[in-house]
Structure formats: C-alpha cells, structure tokens
Amino acid sequence: MLVQMVLQGITGMGLPTVAMSLLRRLWPMMLTIVLGTLWGSSLLANTSPQLSGMALGIALLVYAGYALIAPTLTVSPRFEPWLAPLIGLVTGVVTGITGVFVMPAVPYLQALNLNKDELVQALGLSFTISTLALAGGLFTHDVFKPNQLSLSTVVIIPALLGLWLGQKVRVRISPRRFKQYLLLFLAVLGLQLIIRPFI
C-alpha cells in the first residue's frame, strides 16, 4: 500500500493543490467528466467488471507502449474548446464503466504541453473530480454503500504518507524521466487490470 501511494504521489494521482488558472482552462473537460461518469456508472451494474477492466487494461498497455516509443503529441490551443469536452465525456463514460480515471484524459493532458507541476495539478484535478462523480453515480444507482466508508477511512493515513513521499521524489525528477515513470505506472496498472480476473 505504501509503495502504491508513493507512486501516486510521484505521478500526481492524488490530491495536490489545484491552481485556479488550470481550473479555468480545464472546466469544460471537468464538467463533461462528471456528466459522462454519472451516465457511465449506470452501466457499471450491468457490465462485467472483469470484462471492462480487461478492455481498459489492454488500452492502457497499448497507449503506454506507444507513448514510450512515439513522438510527443501536441494539442493546438485552437482545438481545445471542442476537444476538451469530448475528451472529458469519453473519460467520464470510461470512468463510470470501469472505475479507472486514466483514459483518454491522461494522454490529452500530456499533449497540452503543461510543465511538470501543472501536469500533476491537472491530473490531480481530473482524478479528484472523477472520484467524486463516480461515488455520486454509484450511490445514485445503489452500488455504493455508506458502510463501505470505514475501510476507506482506515487507508487515508498511509495514502497521505505515500503522497507526501511521492511529492518529495517528484521534485527531483526531470520532466523526461517523470513522463517515463508516468507511462510505466499506466502500463503496470493496465497489466494489473488484465490479469486480475485470473488471480
């Protein structure tokens, strides 16, 4: 658990402080993430978690492998007004169905040419909003039970410790190495999703 939280701190998959300028830039994407997640969570109860998890795992592995060897993609600012809501909607639907907040939000955010700290803040904003929207969607569809909060509360302390340690490591990592670690993290996550049904 501690190792996982350290990795999340390094890659920004936690709750870092969010800059208001990023929120102003990314709000269309965040809004459609919420809408897509609420709709997608209605499908979660009728979809096999193993099947949806494996499909997402394959997508993550393909993306991570491609991004590690392919040239860096860039999104032009003139495409952001219509592309951001679309990416948010797709990410929300995927989140609602699978419970994983990565695709295609992470590749899109990486393509915005944000610096390392801005990228971490954008990822944190995306994951936080996705988490809250997913909890709301699952609660609405009677999948999420309030009595499950006790176990989640217990792991908050090691999670915060891991995030703190990860942030200490992140400031010492070059942007190029940071991107490599992020992609490797996604690849490991994808592999975990693929093999989970067989464990």
N, C-alpha and C positions, 0 to 999 in steps of 0.2 A: 504494500500500500504506500509506504513512504517513498519508494523508488518511483512509483507511478506519479505521485504528487510532485516530486522533484521534476520529472519530465514535463508535467503540465505547467509548472512554473517557468521552466526554460522556454517552452513553446508558446506560452501565453494562454493556454487553455484553462483559464481560471477566472478570477475576478479582479483584474488590475484596474487601477483608476482610469476612467474613461475621459478623454479630452472632449470638451464641448464642441470644438471645431470638427472633430470626427463625427460626432452625433449629428451635427447639421448637414454634413456631407452624406452620411450613410442612412439617414432616417427613411428614405423610400424603400431601401433594401430591408431595414429592420421591420417596417410596417408590414411588408408582404411576407416576411418570415413568420410573423405572428399569424397572419391570415392563413398562410399555407400550412403551418403547423396545426392550427386548430382544425382545419379540414382534414389534413392527413392523419391526425390522431383518431379520427372516426373510422379510418380504415384499419388501424392497428389491431382492433379487437377481432377483425375478420381476416387478418393476414397471418400466416405462419411466421413467427419471429425468426425461426431458423432460416426460412427461405429468403425473407427480406434482408436479414443480416448477412447471409452468404453473398447475395447480389451486391450489396453495398461494399462488402469486403473485397470482392473482385474489382469493383470500380476503383476503390482506394488503391489497391495494388497496381492497377494499370496506370492510374494517374501519377502515383509516386514514382513508378519506374520511368514513365515518360518524362516527367519533370526533372528527374535527376540527370537525364542524358540529353534533353531537348533544350533549345534556346529559350531564354526567358520570354514569356508572353507579356504584352503590354496592352492595357485598355486605354484608348484615347478618351480624354475628358468629354469630347462631344458625344460619345456613345453612352456615357454614364447615366444620363436622365432616363433612358428607356431600358438599358441593360441591367441596372441595379435592381429595379423592381422585379424583373424577370428572374434574376438570379436568386433574389430573396424568396420569391414564390416557390421556385423549384426546391431550394434549400429547405423551406418550411414543410413542403409535402414529404420530402425525404426524411426530415426530422420526425414528422408525425408518424410515418410508417415504421421507421427503423429505430428511432430514439438516438440517432447519431447526427451531430450538427455540422459535419465537415463538408459534404459535397452539395453543390458546387461552390459554396461560399468561400472556402479557403483558397482554391485556385483563383477565384475572382479577386479577392482581397490582395493576394500576392501580385496580381497583374496591375494593381493601381499605382505601383512604384512608390509605396509608402516606405519611410525609413523603418528601421528595426523596431523602435519603440512605438511608432504609430501603428505598425502592423500588429504588434502584440496587443495594443489597446483596441484595435478594430476587431481582432479575434475574440478578445475578452467580451466586448460589447455584443458581438454576434452570438457567442455561446451563452452568455447570461440571458439575453432576450429569448433565445431558443429554449433554454431550460425552463424559464418561467412560462412561456407559451405552451410547452409540452406538458408541464404539470397542470396548467389550467385545462388543456384539452383532455388529458387523461381523467382528470377529476370530473369534468363535464360528462364524459362517456362512462363514468363509474368504473374505470380501470384503476385509477389511483386511489388508494385508501389512506385517510389521515393517520391511521395507526402505524403506517409504514415509516412515518417520520422519525420514530425513536431510533431506529438503526442508522438512518442518515445523520441524525444529530451526533451520534457517537463518533462518526468518522470525520467530523468537521475539524477537530483539533489536529490529527495527523495531516489532513488535507491542507490546512493553513500553514503548517510547518513545512510541508513539501513545497508549497507555492513560494514561500519565503526563501527557501534554499534554492529553488529553481531560478528565482529572480536574481539572486546573488551570482549564480553561474552565468545567467544570460548576459549580464553587462560586460562579461569578459570574453564574449564570443563575437567573432567577426560576422558581418552580415552574410557572407558566403557560407560560413560554417553554420550559422543559425538556420539558413534555408535548408541545408543538408540535413540537419537534425530534425527539423520540422517534417521534411519528407520521409525520413526514416521512421519517425514516430507514426505518420499516417500509414506507412507500409506495415508496421508491426500491428497497428490497430486493424488494418484490413485482414491480415493473416489470422489474427485472433477471431475475427468475425467468421471467417471461412471455416476454421477448424472447431469452433465452439460446439456445433451440433454433434461432433464425433467424440467429444470428450466425456 
